[in-house]
Amino acid sequence: MKLRYGWGVVGGIVGLLVLCLLGRRLFVLQAMSYEVLGCRACVVPNVLASDVPYWAVVVALFVVSFGRRGWLWRGVWRGIALLGVALYAADMWVMSQFSTRLMLADIRVYTADTAQALALVLQWPLLHQLLVVGGLVLGAALWWWPVSEPISRRGIVLCGIALAGLGGGAWAYTPPGYVHEWALKNVVQANWPTGLAAPYSHATQERLLAERPPEQCWAGRDQRDHVVMLVLESWSTYHSQAWLGVNDWTPRLDAWAAQGRQFETLYAGGFNTNEGLFSLLTGRDVVLPILPAHQQGAFEGAWGIEDSLPAQLGKQGYQTTFMTSGNLAYTRKGEWLSQLGFEALWGHDAPAFDGVERGHFGAVPDDVLYSSALAHITRLRQDHAASLTVIENVSSHHPYVHPYSGERSEEAVFRYMDKAAGEFIDQLATSGFLEEGTLVVVSDHRAMTFVTAEEQARFGLGAVSRIPGFMLGRGVEPGKVTLPFHQADIMPTLLRQQGERVCLHGPLRDGLDVVASEPRCMMHARGDQRDRVNVYCPEGKGTIKVMGDDSYFVNNEGLESGRRQQLLDALARQRLALEP
């Protein structure tokens, strides 16, 4: 027996669904505005002005589908409308979980490995899985549900006039300005083509190449020992009492930082792990390909780099290893790392991890990873004169699930991360490594959570990119480094420490020799607005809107016109791979 209801019943269900989704988005964004601004209703006018036109179009498509009885008619129009509903819901989920938007480039990169993507979905809380299943069932029902009587033409016209008036009025309304405008756009606006694909003219490229800063070289300390770089997933200043003073979730790392060289002001190159690794391992601030979002793949713009940290140390006889408990096939990370010059790669399928219970990304707990890493480093110290070992943990990756208790708590996860990392450093110290080697401990990026009011007040524009980091070991003088540094500066620091000399097309940057280091401007590719790059200089800061030759500063504090042009040129050289 076929269920046939009037179009008013089906329309009522659609209207209720729209109100629920809009209400949920308002709730999420109100929570964000409260964290940053201390108010909850600030976002309401902006969200309504952005989302009401979007929903007017979606509802209009449903109304048109009620105009005839045929399955093909309703299937096409309702299918398009339900796609709009699904995009809105998915965007809202991404926003609530990762403090960024659902972007075409991300969909392309992170769903390329469908098995891994499905595995991550299956690790969601049961309630989330049930909501997805329920949404799919409801969507299928709404797509196919026939109506007993189609809506009259007069009804369609009246609905069209009402929706056009509602959507047009909201679109024409100019809401008050808001610091997080990127979050308030609807999903179509968020994915609307930006200046990322705008090319640089041939004349500009020739000028930039001709004006490239000359290479300069400085004497190194030629230490030639064992180097370990521990890259901690999402470790942020607000987790640490030592860096921000809000939470005390990483006391063991803070204690070790106090015994070493602590970078008080350290900037990340980007908002995700891949971008953090790019800066740390290539010595470049940002990776920002000149491509439309829908054409970008994994590590876009980061391939073909021949002067990376592992490549340069490898040429000097260092054994180079990258170790993680994550899946190296995901986003082609293993392939990229191999091309960078790592001789040995350890991933989730390493034999040492056989039989161990897995978490997200198929990863074993951090302490299991560190146990294998410690054994590997011990062998390297016995068999090789010098080595580079980069270790990337996974347990503190979003979603925050404790690897043993299963507790879903950011605090619990970072306390576990701190304990595991602290014990690993303890073991390195006990083995004598810190007397004959170098340890770098650094975050890959700020956590994908809403910026806190404390971060906003303390760091301002830098809140999205400030991360903790410190160094320990032979030749590392303890103390706090107040001069601002960037993830990209870790590479020249290590190259100067380990080799006879270091050569750069820019000022000397050595975290172990602040006196000789020259201040410089640093960059951060933002995750909220992908066509924006924050710049931080000794004399000021600002944000660049990327548009090829027409790139410009959308805001500026203390940067004179000549300096702004230098920064635009520096960004262009990095994007065009003219910056060695």
C-alpha positions as CSV (number, residue, x, y, z in Angstrom):
1,M,0.0,0.0,0.0
2,K,1.5,3.3,-1.0
3,L,1.6,6.2,1.5
4,R,0.2,9.3,-0.2
5,Y,-0.2,12.5,1.8
6,G,-1.0,16.0,0.8
7,W,1.9,18.3,-0.1
8,G,1.3,20.2,3.0
9,V,2.3,17.2,5.2
10,V,5.5,16.6,3.3
11,G,6.2,20.4,3.2
12,G,5.7,20.5,7.0
13,I,8.3,17.8,7.5
14,V,10.7,19.7,5.3
15,G,10.0,22.9,7.1
16,L,10.6,21.2,10.5
17,L,13.9,19.8,9.2
18,V,15.0,23.2,8.0
19,L,14.3,24.8,11.3
20,C,16.1,22.1,13.2
21,L,19.2,22.5,11.1
22,L,19.2,26.2,11.2
23,G,18.7,26.1,15.0
24,R,21.6,23.7,15.4
25,R,23.9,26.0,13.4
26,L,22.8,29.0,15.4
27,F,23.6,27.0,18.6
28,V,27.1,26.0,17.4
29,L,28.0,29.6,16.3
30,Q,26.6,31.1,19.4
31,A,28.9,28.9,21.4
32,M,31.8,30.1,19.3
33,S,30.8,33.7,19.7
34,Y,30.5,33.3,23.5
35,E,34.1,31.8,23.6
36,V,35.5,34.7,21.7
37,L,33.4,37.7,22.4
38,G,31.5,36.8,25.6
39,C,28.1,37.2,23.9
40,R,25.6,34.6,22.5
41,A,23.2,36.6,20.3
42,C,25.9,38.4,18.2
43,V,25.7,35.9,15.4
44,V,22.0,35.7,14.9
45,P,21.5,38.6,12.4
46,N,24.6,37.5,10.4
47,V,23.5,33.9,10.2
48,L,20.0,34.7,9.2
49,A,21.1,37.1,6.5
50,S,23.4,34.4,5.1
51,D,21.3,31.3,5.5
52,V,17.8,32.4,4.9
53,P,18.4,33.0,1.1
54,Y,20.1,29.6,1.0
55,W,17.1,27.9,2.6
56,A,14.7,29.9,0.5
57,V,16.2,28.3,-2.6
58,V,16.2,24.8,-1.1
59,V,12.6,25.1,0.0
60,A,11.6,26.6,-3.4
61,L,13.0,23.4,-5.1
62,F,10.8,21.3,-2.8
63,V,7.8,23.4,-3.7
64,V,8.5,23.0,-7.4
65,S,8.7,19.2,-6.9
66,F,5.1,19.3,-5.6
67,G,3.9,20.7,-8.9
68,R,3.5,17.3,-10.7
69,R,2.9,13.7,-9.7
70,G,5.5,12.0,-11.9
71,W,8.4,10.3,-10.2
72,L,11.0,11.8,-12.5
73,W,9.8,15.3,-11.8
74,R,9.9,15.0,-8.1
75,G,13.1,12.9,-8.1
76,V,15.1,15.6,-9.9
77,W,13.9,18.6,-8.0
78,R,13.8,17.0,-4.6
79,G,17.2,15.4,-5.3
80,I,18.8,18.8,-5.8
81,A,17.0,20.1,-2.8
82,L,18.1,17.2,-0.6
83,L,21.7,17.7,-1.8
84,G,21.5,21.2,-0.4
85,V,20.2,19.9,2.9
86,A,23.0,17.3,3.1
87,L,25.7,19.9,2.3
88,Y,24.3,22.2,5.0
89,A,24.3,19.4,7.6
90,A,27.8,18.2,6.7
91,D,29.2,21.8,6.8
92,M,27.6,22.3,10.2
93,W,29.2,19.1,11.5
94,V,32.6,20.0,10.2
95,M,32.2,23.5,11.8
96,S,31.3,22.0,15.2
97,Q,34.1,19.4,15.1
98,F,37.0,21.2,13.4
99,S,36.3,24.9,13.5
100,T,36.6,25.2,9.8
101,R,34.2,24.9,6.8
102,L,33.3,22.0,4.6
103,M,35.6,22.7,1.6
104,L,35.7,21.0,-1.8
105,A,39.5,20.6,-1.5
106,D,39.2,18.8,1.8
107,I,36.5,16.4,0.4
108,R,38.8,15.6,-2.5
109,V,41.8,14.9,-0.2
110,Y,40.3,13.2,2.8
111,T,37.9,10.9,1.0
112,A,40.4,9.7,-1.7
113,D,41.0,6.7,0.6
114,T,37.4,5.6,1.0
115,A,38.2,2.7,3.3
116,Q,40.1,5.0,5.7
117,A,37.4,7.6,5.6
118,L,34.7,5.0,6.3
119,A,36.8,3.7,9.2
120,L,36.8,7.2,10.7
121,V,33.1,7.4,10.4
122,L,32.6,4.1,12.2
123,Q,34.6,5.5,15.1
124,W,32.1,8.3,15.7
125,P,29.9,8.1,18.8
126,L,26.9,5.8,18.4
127,L,24.5,8.8,18.6
128,H,26.3,10.4,15.6
129,Q,26.1,7.2,13.6
130,L,22.4,6.9,14.4
131,L,21.8,10.5,13.3
132,V,23.6,9.8,10.0
133,V,21.5,6.7,9.4
134,G,18.3,8.4,10.4
135,G,19.2,11.3,8.1
136,L,19.8,9.0,5.2
137,V,16.5,7.2,5.8
138,L,14.6,10.5,6.1
139,G,16.3,11.8,3.0
140,A,15.3,8.7,1.0
141,A,11.8,9.0,2.2
142,L,11.5,12.7,1.3
143,W,13.1,12.0,-2.1
144,W,10.6,9.3,-3.1
145,W,7.4,10.3,-1.1
146,P,4.6,10.8,-3.6
147,V,1.8,13.3,-2.8
148,S,-1.9,12.7,-3.2
149,E,-2.6,16.0,-4.9
150,P,0.0,18.3,-6.5
151,I,0.1,21.9,-5.4
152,S,-1.8,24.3,-7.6
153,R,0.0,26.7,-9.9
154,R,-1.4,29.5,-7.8
155,G,0.1,27.9,-4.7
156,I,3.5,27.7,-6.4
157,V,3.3,31.3,-7.3
158,L,2.3,32.4,-3.9
159,C,5.0,30.3,-2.3
160,G,7.5,31.6,-4.8
161,I,6.6,35.2,-4.0
162,A,6.9,34.6,-0.2
163,L,10.2,32.8,-0.5
164,A,11.6,35.4,-2.9
165,G,10.5,38.2,-0.5
166,L,12.0,36.4,2.5
167,G,15.3,35.4,0.8
168,G,15.7,38.7,-1.0
169,G,15.0,40.7,2.2
170,A,17.6,38.7,4.1
171,W,20.1,39.0,1.2
172,A,19.6,42.8,1.0
173,Y,20.0,43.3,4.8
174,T,23.4,44.4,5.9
175,P,24.2,42.8,9.2
176,P,26.7,44.2,11.7
177,G,30.4,43.3,11.2
178,Y,31.7,40.3,13.0
179,V,35.2,39.1,13.7
180,H,34.5,35.6,12.4
181,E,32.7,36.4,9.2
182,W,34.0,33.2,7.5
183,A,31.9,31.1,9.9
184,L,28.7,33.0,9.2
185,K,28.6,32.5,5.4
186,N,26.4,29.7,4.1
187,V,28.1,26.6,2.6
188,V,27.8,27.9,-1.0
189,Q,29.4,31.2,-0.1
190,A,32.1,29.5,1.8
191,N,33.0,27.4,-1.3
192,W,32.5,30.2,-3.8
193,P,35.7,30.6,-6.1
194,T,38.3,32.7,-4.5
195,G,41.6,34.2,-5.7
196,L,43.5,31.0,-5.0
197,A,43.4,30.0,-8.7
198,A,44.4,33.5,-9.9
199,P,47.7,33.2,-11.7
200,Y,50.8,35.5,-11.6
201,S,51.7,37.1,-14.8
202,H,54.9,36.2,-16.7
203,A,56.2,39.7,-16.0
204,T,55.6,39.3,-12.3
205,Q,57.4,35.9,-12.3
206,E,60.4,37.3,-14.1
207,R,60.6,40.3,-11.7
208,L,60.3,38.1,-8.6
209,L,63.0,35.8,-9.9
210,A,65.3,38.7,-10.7
211,E,64.7,40.3,-7.2
212,R,65.1,37.1,-5.3
213,P,67.4,37.7,-2.2
214,P,70.9,36.4,-2.7
215,E,72.1,33.3,-0.9
216,Q,74.1,33.9,2.2
217,C,76.1,31.3,4.2
218,W,77.1,31.1,7.9
219,A,79.5,28.8,9.7
220,G,77.9,25.9,11.4
221,R,78.7,24.1,14.7
222,D,79.3,20.8,13.0
223,Q,77.9,18.8,15.9
224,R,76.9,15.7,13.8
225,D,75.0,13.8,16.4
226,H,71.6,12.1,16.7
227,V,68.5,14.3,16.2
228,V,65.0,13.4,17.3
229,M,62.0,15.6,16.4
230,L,58.8,14.8,18.3
231,V,55.8,16.3,16.5
232,L,52.8,16.4,18.9
233,E,49.4,16.5,17.3
234,S,47.3,19.6,18.0
235,W,49.3,20.6,21.1
236,S,48.2,24.2,21.8
237,T,49.0,27.1,24.1
238,Y,45.7,26.8,25.9
239,H,46.6,23.3,26.9
240,S,49.7,24.5,28.7
241,Q,50.2,26.4,31.9
242,A,53.7,27.5,30.7
243,W,52.5,29.1,27.4
244,L,49.1,30.6,28.2
245,G,48.3,29.8,31.8
246,V,44.7,28.8,31.3
247,N,44.8,25.0,31.6
248,D,47.4,22.8,33.2
249,W,46.9,19.7,31.0
250,T,50.5,19.2,29.9
251,P,52.6,19.6,33.1
252,R,55.3,17.1,32.2
253,L,56.0,18.7,28.9
254,D,56.0,22.1,30.6
255,A,58.5,20.9,33.1
256,W,60.8,19.6,30.4
257,A,60.4,22.9,28.4
258,A,61.6,24.8,31.5
259,Q,64.8,22.8,31.5
260,G,65.4,23.4,27.8
261,R,65.2,26.1,25.2
262,Q,61.6,27.2,25.3
263,F,60.1,29.2,22.3
264,E,57.7,31.7,23.9
265,T,56.4,32.9,20.5
266,L,56.3,30.2,17.9
267,Y,54.1,30.2,14.8
268,A,52.7,27.3,12.8
269,G,52.7,27.4,9.0
270,G,49.2,26.2,8.6
271,F,46.1,24.7,10.3
272,N,46.6,20.9,9.7
273,T,49.2,18.3,10.2
274,N,50.3,18.1,6.5
275,E,51.0,21.9,6.5
276,G,52.9,21.7,9.8
277,L,55.1,18.9,8.5
278,F,55.7,20.9,5.3
279,S,57.0,23.9,7.3
280,L,59.1,21.8,9.7
281,L,60.7,19.6,7.0
282,T,61.2,22.0,4.2
283,G,62.0,25.3,5.9
284,R,59.2,27.2,4.1
285,D,56.5,29.1,5.9
286,V,53.4,28.1,3.9
287,V,52.2,25.9,1.0
288,L,49.4,27.5,-1.0
289,P,49.0,26.1,-4.5
290,I,47.7,28.1,-7.4
291,L,44.8,25.9,-8.2
292,P,41.0,25.9,-7.8
293,A,39.9,24.1,-4.7
294,H,38.2,21.2,-6.6
295,Q,41.5,20.4,-8.4
296,Q,43.7,20.3,-5.3
297,G,45.1,16.9,-4.1
298,A,47.0,15.7,-1.1
299,F,50.1,17.8,-0.3
300,E,49.3,20.0,-3.3
301,G,52.2,22.3,-4.0
302,A,54.6,20.4,-1.7
303,W,56.0,17.8,-4.1
304,G,59.4,18.0,-5.8
305,I,61.3,19.7,-3.0
306,E,64.9,18.6,-3.2
307,D,66.5,20.6,-0.3
308,S,64.4,19.3,2.6
309,L,65.8,18.6,6.0
310,P,66.0,14.8,5.5
311,A,67.5,15.2,2.1
312,Q,70.2,17.6,3.2
313,L,71.1,15.5,6.3
314,G,70.9,12.4,4.2
315,K,73.6,13.7,1.9
316,Q,75.8,14.2,4.9
317,G,75.5,10.5,5.9
318,Y,72.6,10.7,8.4
319,Q,70.3,7.8,8.7
320,T,66.8,9.4,8.3
321,T,63.6,7.8,9.7
322,F,60.0,9.0,10.0
323,M,57.9,7.1,12.6
324,T,54.2,7.4,13.2
325,S,51.4,5.2,14.4
326,G,49.1,6.6,11.7
327,N,48.3,5.3,8.2
328,L,51.0,6.6,5.9
329,A,48.9,5.7,2.8
330,Y,46.2,8.2,3.9
331,T,46.6,11.5,2.0
332,R,49.7,9.9,0.3
333,K,51.8,11.0,3.3
334,G,54.2,8.1,3.0
335,E,54.8,8.8,-0.7
336,W,55.5,12.4,0.1
337,L,57.8,11.7,3.0
338,S,59.8,9.2,0.8
339,Q,60.1,11.8,-1.9
340,L,61.4,14.3,0.7
341,G,64.3,12.0,1.4
342,F,63.4,9.8,4.4
343,E,65.2,6.4,4.0
344,A,62.9,4.5,6.5
345,L,59.2,4.9,7.2
346,W,57.2,3.4,10.0
347,G,53.4,3.5,9.9
348,H,50.4,1.8,11.5
349,D,51.3,-1.4,9.7
350,A,54.8,-1.7,11.2
351,P,55.5,-5.3,12.5
352,A,56.2,-3.9,16.0
353,F,52.5,-2.8,16.3
354,D,51.1,-6.2,15.4
355,G,48.4,-7.4,17.8
356,V,48.0,-4.0,19.5
357,E,44.5,-2.5,19.7
358,R,44.0,0.4,17.3
359,G,42.3,3.8,17.5
360,H,41.5,6.4,14.9
361,F,43.6,6.2,11.7
362,G,44.4,2.7,12.6
363,A,46.9,4.0,15.1
364,V,48.3,2.3,18.2
365,P,48.5,4.4,21.5
366,D,51.3,6.9,21.8
367,D,53.2,4.9,24.5
368,V,53.4,1.9,22.1
369,L,54.8,4.2,19.4
370,Y,57.3,5.7,21.7
371,S,58.5,2.3,23.0
372,S,59.3,1.3,19.4
373,A,60.8,4.6,18.7
374,L,63.1,4.3,21.7
375,A,64.3,0.9,20.6
376,H,64.9,2.2,17.1
377,I,66.9,5.3,18.4
378,T,69.0,3.0,20.6
379,R,69.9,0.9,17.6
380,L,70.8,4.0,15.6
381,R,73.1,5.3,18.4
382,Q,74.9,2.0,18.4
383,D,75.2,1.5,14.6
384,H,75.3,5.0,13.1
385,A,77.4,8.1,13.7
386,A,74.5,10.4,13.1
387,S,70.7,10.2,12.5
388,L,67.5,12.1,12.1
389,T,64.3,10.5,13.5
390,V,61.0,12.4,13.2
391,I,58.2,11.0,15.4
392,E,54.6,12.0,14.9
393,N,52.0,10.9,17.5
394,V,48.3,10.4,16.7
395,S,46.5,9.8,20.0
396,S,45.8,13.5,20.5
397,H,44.2,13.9,17.1
398,H,40.6,14.9,16.8
399,P,38.2,13.4,17.8
400,Y,39.5,13.3,21.3
401,V,39.2,9.7,22.4
402,H,41.4,8.3,25.2
403,P,43.2,5.3,23.6
404,Y,42.6,3.1,26.7
405,S,39.6,4.2,28.6
406,G,37.6,5.3,25.5
407,E,36.7,8.6,27.3
408,R,35.7,11.4,24.9
409,S,37.4,14.3,26.6
410,E,39.9,16.8,25.2
411,E,41.4,17.2,28.7
412,A,41.8,13.5,29.3
413,V,43.4,12.9,25.9
414,F,45.9,15.7,26.3
415,R,46.8,14.6,29.8
416,Y,47.4,11.1,28.3
417,M,49.5,12.6,25.5
418,D,51.5,14.6,28.1
419,K,52.1,11.6,30.2
420,A,53.2,9.4,27.3
421,A,55.5,12.1,25.8
422,G,56.9,13.0,29.2
423,E,57.8,9.3,29.9
424,F,59.4,9.1,26.5
425,I,61.6,12.1,27.2
426,D,62.4,10.7,30.7
427,Q,63.6,7.5,29.0
428,L,65.7,9.4,26.5
429,A,67.3,11.3,29.4
430,T,68.0,8.2,31.4
431,S,69.7,6.6,28.4
432,G,72.1,9.5,28.1
433,F,70.7,10.7,24.8
434,L,70.4,14.3,25.9
435,E,74.1,14.4,26.6
436,E,75.0,13.4,23.1
437,G,72.0,14.2,20.9
438,T,69.3,16.9,20.2
439,L,65.6,16.7,20.9
440,V,63.0,19.0,19.3
441,V,59.5,18.9,20.7
442,V,57.0,20.9,18.7
443,S,53.3,21.0,17.9
444,D,52.1,20.5,14.3
445,H,49.4,23.1,14.5
446,R,46.9,24.7,16.9
447,A,44.0,22.4,17.7
448,M,41.0,22.5,15.5
449,T,38.8,24.0,18.2
450,F,37.3,27.4,18.7
451,V,39.8,30.1,19.6
452,T,39.4,30.9,23.3
453,A,38.8,34.3,24.7
454,E,42.1,34.2,26.5
455,E,44.0,33.4,23.3
456,Q,42.2,36.1,21.4
457,A,43.0,38.7,24.2
458,R,46.7,37.6,24.5
459,F,47.6,36.9,20.9
460,G,45.1,38.7,18.7
461,L,45.7,37.9,15.0
462,G,48.3,35.3,16.1
463,A,45.8,33.2,18.1
464,V,45.1,30.7,15.3
465,S,48.8,30.0,14.7
466,R,50.6,30.2,18.1
467,I,51.9,26.8,19.2
468,P,54.3,25.5,21.9
469,G,57.8,24.2,21.2
470,F,61.2,23.6,22.9
471,M,64.6,22.0,22.4
472,L,66.8,19.8,24.7
473,G,70.2,18.2,24.4
474,R,73.8,18.7,23.7
475,G,74.7,22.3,22.9
476,V,71.2,23.5,23.8
477,E,71.5,26.3,26.3
478,P,68.4,26.4,28.6
479,G,66.2,29.5,28.7
480,K,63.3,31.3,27.1
481,V,63.5,32.5,23.6
482,T,61.5,35.8,23.3
483,L,62.4,36.5,19.7
484,P,59.4,35.2,17.5
485,F,60.2,32.0,15.6
486,H,58.3,29.9,13.0
487,Q,58.1,26.2,12.4
488,A,60.1,26.8,9.3
489,D,63.0,28.1,11.4
490,I,63.6,24.7,13.0
491,M,65.2,23.4,9.9
492,P,68.0,26.1,9.5
493,T,68.5,25.8,13.3
494,L,69.2,22.1,13.0
495,L,71.3,22.4,9.8
496,R,73.5,25.0,11.4
497,Q,73.9,22.9,14.6
498,Q,74.7,19.7,12.7
499,G,76.7,20.8,9.7
500,E,79.7,22.9,8.8
501,R,77.6,25.7,7.4
502,V,74.1,26.7,6.6
503,C,73.1,28.7,3.5
504,L,69.8,30.6,3.2
505,H,68.1,33.1,0.8
506,G,67.2,35.3,3.7
507,P,68.2,36.3,7.2
508,L,69.9,33.8,9.5
509,R,67.4,32.0,11.7
510,D,68.9,29.9,14.5
511,G,66.8,29.1,17.6
512,L,70.1,28.2,19.4
513,D,71.8,31.5,18.6
514,V,69.2,34.3,19.0
515,V,71.9,37.0,19.1
516,A,73.0,36.1,15.6
517,S,69.4,35.6,14.4
518,E,67.8,38.4,12.5
519,P,64.1,39.3,13.1
520,R,61.9,38.4,10.1
521,C,58.3,38.4,8.9
522,M,56.5,35.1,9.2
523,M,53.4,33.7,7.5
524,H,50.5,31.4,8.4
525,A,48.0,30.0,5.9
526,R,44.6,30.1,7.5
527,G,42.2,27.3,7.7
528,D,39.0,29.3,8.2
529,Q,39.5,31.4,5.0
530,R,41.7,29.5,2.6
531,D,42.5,32.6,0.5
532,R,43.9,34.5,3.5
533,V,47.5,34.4,4.9
534,N,48.4,36.1,8.2
535,V,51.8,37.8,8.4
536,Y,53.6,38.7,11.6
537,C,56.5,41.1,11.5
538,P,58.6,42.8,14.2
539,E,56.9,46.2,13.4
540,G,53.4,45.0,12.8
541,K,51.0,42.4,11.3
542,G,48.3,41.9,8.8
543,T,46.3,39.6,6.5
544,I,46.8,39.1,2.8
545,K,44.0,38.3,0.4
546,V,45.4,36.0,-2.2
547,M,44.5,36.9,-5.8
548,G,47.6,36.4,-7.9
549,D,48.9,39.7,-9.2
550,D,46.1,41.5,-7.5
551,S,46.8,40.2,-4.0
552,Y,46.4,42.8,-1.3
553,F,46.2,43.4,2.4
554,V,42.7,43.2,3.9
555,N,44.0,44.5,7.2
556,N,47.2,46.0,8.4
557,E,48.7,47.2,11.7
558,G,52.0,49.0,11.5
559,L,53.2,47.7,8.0
560,E,54.2,50.5,5.6
561,S,53.5,50.2,1.9
562,G,57.1,49.2,1.0
563,R,57.0,46.3,3.6
564,R,53.6,45.2,2.4
565,Q,54.9,44.9,-1.2
566,Q,57.9,42.9,0.1
567,L,55.5,40.5,1.8
568,L,53.3,40.1,-1.2
569,D,56.4,39.3,-3.3
570,A,57.7,36.8,-0.7
571,L,54.3,35.0,-0.6
572,A,54.2,34.9,-4.4
573,R,57.8,33.4,-4.5
574,Q,56.7,30.7,-2.2
575,R,53.5,29.9,-4.1
576,L,55.5,29.9,-7.4
577,A,58.3,27.7,-5.9
578,L,60.8,30.5,-6.6
579,E,61.7,30.7,-2.9
580,P,64.5,28.1,-2.4
